[in-house]
Amino acid sequence: MHTLGYRFKPWREAKSIADGPSILKYVNETARQYGVDRKIRYNHKVVAADWDSAASAWTVTAALGDSGETASFSCNFLFMCAGYYSYRGGFTPEFPGVEAYKGRLVHPQKWPEDLDYAGKKVVVIGSGATAMTLIPAMAETAAKVTMLQRSPTYVVSRPAHDAIANTLRKFLPEKLAYALTRWKNVTLGGYFYRRTRKEPEKIRDLMLAGVRAQLGPDYDVETHFTPRYNPWDQRLCLVPNGDLFAAIKSGKASVVTDQIDTFTETGVALKSGQQLDADIIVTATGLNMVVMGEIAFSLGGAPIDFAKTWTYKGMMFSGVPNLLSTFGYINASWTLRADLNCEFVCRLVNHMDRTGTTTVTPTLREADKAMPARPFIDGFSSGYMRRALNRFPSQGDREPWLNAQDYQRDRKMIRRGALEDGALVFAKDAPAVRKAPQPMLQAAE
């Protein structure tokens, strides 16, 4: 939480690997402190955004719940913070025979409030962070929880408390202690990531030794916790205080590495011939990644295909004016980059105010037009990413057309990089719309 937390708002809790209620409390407290909570319009689902070049303004259209009505808002600059996964539902593979299963089938993204798993046999399909968070929590009251994985994930155990952070808070002013802890965690995280790129086998052996130390010499770490890829080719899973390992050692949880042959009435039959019976099956099989919140974007009514654009510093899109979108890190805390993006928006809007410009459009310079196109996220093999990257913009081979996924580099490129760089084209050929957004209720078509 010292890097997942906001740069300007110290994390005060003793636990640095926090639970959901603690994080929600922190976010709500921050929103109240800065008045953000009074500016949120709930029950508005944004469905479209269209740029009007004559007015230098976006018109954003939102559906109002299930009322059949819509509201429209105008703005000069549009800042997208919609995340990167679909709220409609998570990813579930097409499991053979799933219709035969008579038990309860649940996807974590739509967790039912009435789900009672006490004393039940539970199978969790998946080996990502969601599965590894659910399993020790469910194992506390379930009869048995089995993690069924097709292939293993790298797992690291760390204490839930950051001893250095808690010590610094005792002797230093709160903001200074937080800043030092944040710097320490960013530096160590970046160093570890770079080592996985340079010495993947050494880091792999180090991580697997940690798992063996947790589970003992007789546990089959080779089968259940040794991935087929190098560290950080996909995201790592962090378990606080080794809670997953403790659940396994207690016998309340187990790991099965196999492939599903078919669902049955009572559970799943595996390719090995093994049968797993379950009262509840949780499909922790991932998310559906989307671009720009699944919103229909257009320029003067013409649809925008973001896959045909180039990313400007991982935030803006070539040929699309006055639009910025936050996409965080896959190898560090999302908020590190979100903070940088917010700073950049402020710099950019203030610069436009000072210069009297009304539009800013990322535009390829002559020397950039022959750049080779690379994926928006390069060198990352997770399935949810591979399924969606063809819908994202391309990055090039030079600044500012990079999505570096490197916090130290981004601090220079985003926080201190020149705005007048030849790639951002500023113009003041249209009158600015300077008014607070006023919703206009309209009947849905």
C-alpha positions in Angstrom: 0.0 0.0 0.0 3.0 2.4 0.2 3.1 2.3 -3.6 -0.5 1.4 -4.3 -1.6 4.3 -2.1 -1.7 7.9 -3.4 1.6 9.8 -3.5 0.0 12.7 -1.7 -1.9 10.7 0.9 0.1 8.6 3.4 -1.0 5.1 4.2 -1.4 5.0 8.0 -2.4 1.4 8.7 0.1 -1.0 10.2 -0.5 -3.6 7.5 1.1 -2.7 4.2 -0.5 -5.7 2.4 -4.0 -4.7 3.2 -7.5 -6.2 3.0 -10.4 -4.9 1.0 -12.2 -3.0 3.9 -9.0 -1.2 4.8 -8.3 -0.1 1.2 -12.0 1.1 0.8 -11.7 3.1 4.0 -8.5 4.8 2.7 -10.1 5.6 -0.7 -13.3 7.0 0.9 -11.3 9.1 3.4 -9.2 10.5 0.6 -12.4 11.3 -1.5 -13.9 13.1 1.5 -10.8 15.0 2.3 -10.4 16.5 -1.2 -14.2 16.9 -1.9 -14.2 14.3 -4.7 -17.1 12.5 -3.0 -19.4 15.5 -3.7 -18.6 15.5 -7.4 -19.4 11.9 -8.2 -22.5 11.1 -10.2 -23.5 7.5 -9.4 -25.7 5.2 -11.5 -24.3 6.8 -14.7 -22.9 4.3 -17.2 -20.9 6.2 -19.9 -21.8 4.7 -23.3 -20.4 7.2 -25.8 -18.1 10.2 -26.3 -18.0 12.3 -29.4 -15.5 15.2 -30.2 -16.9 18.3 -31.8 -14.0 20.2 -33.5 -16.1 23.4 -34.0 -16.6 23.7 -30.2 -13.3 22.1 -29.1 -15.4 19.9 -26.8 -16.3 16.4 -26.0 -19.9 15.4 -25.5 -20.1 12.4 -23.1 -23.4 10.4 -23.0 -24.3 8.3 -20.0 -27.2 5.9 -19.5 -29.1 6.4 -16.2 -29.6 3.0 -14.7 -32.5 1.1 -16.2 -34.7 4.2 -16.6 -34.3 4.4 -20.4 -33.0 8.0 -20.1 -29.6 9.4 -20.9 -27.6 12.4 -19.7 -25.1 14.4 -21.8 -22.1 16.3 -20.5 -19.8 18.6 -22.3 -16.1 19.1 -21.5 -13.0 20.6 -23.1 -10.7 17.9 -21.9 -11.7 14.2 -21.2 -9.6 12.2 -18.7 -10.5 8.4 -18.8 -10.0 6.4 -15.6 -12.1 3.4 -16.5 -9.5 0.7 -15.7 -8.8 -2.0 -18.2 -11.3 -4.8 -17.6 -14.9 -5.3 -18.6 -17.5 -4.7 -15.9 -20.0 -6.8 -17.8 -18.3 -10.0 -16.6 -15.1 -11.9 -16.2 -13.5 -14.4 -18.6 -14.8 -18.0 -18.4 -13.5 -20.6 -20.9 -16.0 -22.9 -22.6 -15.9 -25.8 -20.3 -17.2 -29.1 -21.8 -20.2 -30.5 -20.0 -20.7 -27.5 -17.7 -24.4 -27.7 -18.2 -24.4 -31.1 -16.4 -23.0 -29.7 -13.2 -25.7 -29.6 -10.4 -23.8 -27.6 -7.8 -23.2 -23.8 -7.5 -21.0 -22.2 -10.2 -19.6 -18.8 -9.4 -17.3 -16.3 -11.1 -15.5 -14.0 -8.6 -16.4 -10.9 -10.6 -20.1 -11.5 -9.8 -19.8 -12.9 -6.3 -23.2 -13.7 -4.9 -23.9 -12.2 -1.5 -25.8 -15.3 -0.4 -23.0 -17.7 -1.1 -22.6 -20.0 1.9 -19.5 -22.2 1.6 -19.2 -23.2 5.3 -18.7 -27.0 5.5 -18.8 -27.3 1.7 -16.4 -28.9 -0.7 -15.1 -26.1 -3.0 -13.0 -26.2 -6.2 -11.4 -23.0 -7.4 -10.3 -23.1 -11.0 -7.4 -20.8 -11.7 -3.9 -20.0 -10.4 -3.9 -16.2 -10.3 -4.1 -13.6 -7.6 -7.9 -14.0 -7.2 -7.6 -17.8 -6.7 -4.8 -17.4 -4.2 -6.7 -14.8 -2.2 -9.9 -16.8 -2.1 -8.5 -20.1 -1.1 -7.0 -19.3 2.3 -10.1 -17.2 3.1 -12.6 -19.9 2.1 -10.5 -22.6 3.8 -11.3 -21.1 7.2 -14.8 -22.5 7.1 -15.1 -24.7 4.1 -14.8 -28.5 4.5 -12.0 -28.5 1.8 -10.8 -26.1 -0.9 -9.0 -27.4 -4.0 -7.1 -25.1 -6.3 -7.3 -26.6 -9.8 -4.8 -25.1 -12.1 -3.8 -25.9 -15.7 -0.3 -24.6 -15.0 1.5 -23.0 -12.0 2.2 -19.3 -11.2 5.1 -17.8 -9.4 4.1 -17.2 -5.8 6.0 -15.0 -3.3 5.3 -14.8 0.5 5.9 -11.5 2.3 5.0 -10.2 5.7 1.7 -8.2 5.8 3.5 -5.6 7.9 6.4 -3.5 6.6 8.7 -3.3 9.6 10.8 -0.5 8.2 7.7 1.6 7.4 6.2 1.2 10.9 9.5 2.0 12.5 10.0 5.2 10.4 6.5 6.4 11.4 7.5 6.3 15.0 10.5 8.7 14.6 9.8 10.8 11.5 6.9 13.1 10.4 4.2 11.1 8.7 4.7 12.5 5.2 8.5 12.0 5.3 8.2 8.5 6.6 5.7 7.6 3.9 7.9 9.2 1.1 10.9 7.3 2.3 9.0 4.0 2.5 7.5 4.6 -1.0 11.0 5.3 -2.4 12.4 2.2 -0.7 9.6 0.0 -2.2 9.8 1.5 -5.7 13.6 1.1 -5.7 13.6 -2.5 -4.5 10.7 -3.4 -6.8 12.4 -2.0 -9.8 15.7 -3.7 -8.9 14.0 -7.0 -8.5 12.2 -6.6 -11.9 15.4 -5.8 -13.7 17.1 -8.8 -12.2 14.3 -11.0 -13.6 15.1 -9.7 -17.0 18.9 -10.2 -16.7 19.1 -13.3 -14.5 15.8 -15.1 -14.9 17.1 -18.5 -13.8 18.8 -17.2 -10.7 15.6 -15.4 -9.6 13.5 -18.4 -10.5 15.6 -20.6 -8.2 15.5 -18.0 -5.4 11.7 -17.8 -5.6 11.2 -21.6 -5.7 13.5 -22.0 -2.7 11.2 -19.7 -0.8 8.2 -21.9 -1.7 10.1 -25.0 -0.6 10.9 -23.3 2.7 7.2 -22.7 3.3 5.9 -26.1 2.3 8.7 -28.4 3.3 11.0 -30.8 1.4 8.3 -33.4 0.7 5.9 -31.2 -1.2 5.9 -31.5 -5.0 6.9 -27.9 -5.7 8.1 -28.9 -9.2 4.6 -29.9 -10.3 2.5 -27.3 -8.5 4.6 -24.1 -8.1 7.1 -24.2 -11.0 5.8 -22.2 -14.0 6.8 -22.9 -17.6 7.9 -19.3 -18.1 10.4 -16.9 -16.5 9.6 -14.6 -13.6 7.6 -11.5 -14.6 6.8 -12.8 -18.0 3.4 -12.9 -16.3 2.4 -11.2 -13.1 3.6 -12.7 -9.8 1.3 -13.6 -6.9 2.0 -12.2 -3.5 0.5 -14.0 -0.5 0.6 -12.1 2.9 2.2 -14.0 5.8 2.2 -17.2 3.7 -1.5 -17.7 4.2 -1.9 -19.9 1.1 1.0 -22.1 2.2 -0.4 -22.3 5.8 -3.8 -23.4 4.4 -2.1 -26.1 2.3 0.0 -27.4 5.2 -3.1 -27.6 7.5 -4.8 -29.9 5.0 -7.7 -27.5 4.5 -6.5 -26.6 1.0 -4.8 -28.5 -1.7 -3.5 -27.9 -5.2 -4.2 -30.1 -8.2 -2.3 -29.4 -11.5 -4.2 -31.0 -14.3 -6.6 -30.2 -17.2 -10.3 -30.5 -17.2 -11.8 -33.2 -19.4 -15.4 -32.4 -18.6 -17.8 -31.2 -15.9 -19.9 -33.8 -14.3 -23.1 -33.7 -12.1 -20.9 -33.6 -9.0 -17.8 -31.8 -10.1 -15.1 -32.1 -12.7 -13.4 -35.0 -14.4 -9.7 -34.4 -15.2 -7.6 -35.6 -18.1 -5.6 -37.7 -15.7 -8.7 -39.7 -14.8 -9.1 -38.1 -11.4 -12.5 -36.8 -10.3 -12.9 -33.7 -8.1 -16.3 -33.5 -6.4 -17.5 -30.1 -5.4 -20.6 -28.4 -3.9 -19.3 -25.1 -5.3 -17.0 -24.4 -8.2 -15.4 -21.0 -8.5 -14.1 -20.0 -11.9 -11.3 -17.7 -11.0 -10.3 -17.8 -14.7 -9.5 -14.1 -15.3 -10.9 -11.0 -16.7 -11.9 -9.6 -20.1 -9.6 -6.8 -21.0 -11.2 -3.8 -22.8 -10.1 -0.5 -24.3 -11.4 2.8 -22.9 -14.2 1.3 -20.8 -16.0 -0.2 -23.8 -17.2 3.3 -24.6 -18.1 4.2 -28.2 -15.6 7.0 -29.1 -16.0 9.1 -32.2 -14.6 12.2 -33.9 -17.4 14.2 -35.4 -19.5 11.1 -35.5 -16.9 8.9 -37.1 -15.9 6.0 -34.9 -12.4 5.9 -33.5 -10.4 2.7 -33.8 -7.8 3.0 -31.1 -5.9 0.0 -32.6 -5.0 2.2 -35.6 -3.4 4.9 -33.3 0.0 5.3 -31.7 0.3 5.7 -28.0 1.8 9.0 -26.7 3.7 8.2 -23.5 1.2 5.4 -22.8 -1.5 8.0 -22.1 -2.8 9.7 -25.3 -3.6 8.7 -28.8 -2.3 10.0 -32.1 -4.9 12.0 -34.0 -7.3 12.2 -31.1 -7.5 15.6 -29.4 -7.9 16.5 -25.7 -8.1 12.9 -24.5 -6.0 11.1 -22.0 -6.4 7.7 -20.4 -4.7 6.1 -17.4 -3.2 2.7 -17.9 -1.0 1.6 -15.0 1.9 -0.9 -14.7 1.8 -4.6 -15.1 5.1 -4.9 -13.1 4.4 -2.4 -10.3 1.5 -0.7 -8.5 -1.1 0.7 -10.8 -1.3 3.9 -8.8 2.4 4.9 -9.4 1.5 5.6 -13.0 -1.9 6.9 -12.3 -0.3 9.6 -10.1 2.1 10.5 -13.0 -0.8 10.7 -15.4 -2.8 13.0 -13.1 0.2 15.3 -12.8 0.6 15.4 -16.5 -3.1 16.3 -17.1 -2.6 19.2 -14.7 0.5 20.4 -16.4 -1.1 20.1 -19.8 -4.3 21.9 -19.0 -2.5 24.6 -17.2 -0.2 25.0 -20.2 -3.2 25.3 -22.5 -4.7 28.0 -20.2 -1.5 30.0 -20.2 -1.0 29.8 -24.0 -4.7 30.3 -24.8 -4.9 27.1 -26.8 -8.0 25.0 -26.9 -6.8 21.7 -28.5 -3.8 19.4 -28.1 -3.4 16.5 -30.5 -0.6 13.9 -30.4 0.7 13.8 -34.0 3.5 11.8 -35.5 6.5 13.9 -36.5 8.0 13.3 -40.0 10.8 11.3 -38.5 8.3 9.1 -36.6 6.3 7.9 -39.5 8.6 5.0 -40.4 8.7 3.7 -36.8 8.2 -0.1 -36.4 5.0 -0.8 -34.5 5.2 -2.8 -31.3 2.4 -4.0 -29.0 1.1 -1.6 -26.4 2.4 -4.0 -23.7 5.6 -5.8 -24.9 7.1 -9.0 -23.6 4.1 -10.0 -21.3 2.5 -13.4 -22.0 -0.6 -13.5 -19.8 -3.7 -14.8 -21.5 -5.9 -11.9 -20.7 -3.4 -9.5 -22.2 -2.8 -11.6 -25.4 -6.6 -11.9 -26.0 -7.0 -8.1 -26.2 -3.8 -6.4 -27.3 -5.0 -6.3 -30.9 -7.5 -3.6 -29.8 -4.9 -1.3 -28.2 -2.8 1.3 -29.8 0.7 0.6 -30.9 3.9 1.9 -29.4 7.0 2.8 -31.4 10.7 2.6 -30.7 11.4 6.1 -29.4 10.0 8.7 -27.1 7.4 10.0 -26.8 5.7 7.0 -28.6 6.5 4.6 -25.8 4.5 2.7 -23.1 7.7 2.0 -21.1 6.3 0.2 -18.1 9.3 1.6 -16.2 8.5 4.0 -13.4 11.9 5.6 -13.2 11.9 6.3 -17.0 8.3 7.5 -16.8 9.2 10.0 -14.0 11.5 11.7 -16.5 9.4 11.3 -19.6 6.0 12.2 -18.1 6.8 14.4 -15.1 9.7 16.4 -16.5 9.4 15.9 -20.3 8.8 19.1 -22.4 5.2 19.7 -23.4 6.3 21.6 -26.5 8.0 18.5 -28.0 6.9 18.7 -31.6 4.6 15.7 -31.1 1.9 17.5 -29.1 0.3 19.9 -31.6 -1.5 22.8 -29.8 -4.1 24.9 -31.6 -6.5 27.7 -30.8 -8.6 27.8 -33.9 -11.9 27.2 -32.1 -13.7 28.9 -29.1 -13.3 27.2 -25.8 -16.3 25.9 -23.9 -15.7 27.2 -20.3 -18.6 26.1 -18.2 -19.4 23.5 -15.6 -20.9 20.3 -17.1 -24.7 20.5 -17.2 -26.6 17.3 -17.8 -29.3 17.2 -20.4 -31.8 14.4 -19.9 -32.8 12.7 -23.1 -35.0 9.8 -23.9 -33.0 6.7 -25.0 -33.4 5.7 -28.6 
